[in-house]
Amino acid sequence: MLETPAILYLFELLTSRLATVRSAPDRGDVAEKIVIVGVFVALAILVGAIITHAVHTDATNIAKQISGAP
């Protein structure tokens, strides 16, 4: 008999919290945020690749200049 009021209380608590979550104004923005974060990650990778290429090219040119120095 003691378990029934506790279970009913937990059920009511869960129901009220679910109702609160469902009525939240920012519900459903997860997919949009994931796409935005994905775009930023792709841009960061692209910028990193460009910087790496530029540094590698400059290092190669410097190495060629040093090896060709009199």
Buried (B, 14 or more C-beta within 10 A) or exposed (E): EEEEEEEEEEEEEEEEEEEEEEEEEEEEEEEEEEEEEEEEEEEEEEEEEEEEEEEEEEEEEEEEEEEEEE
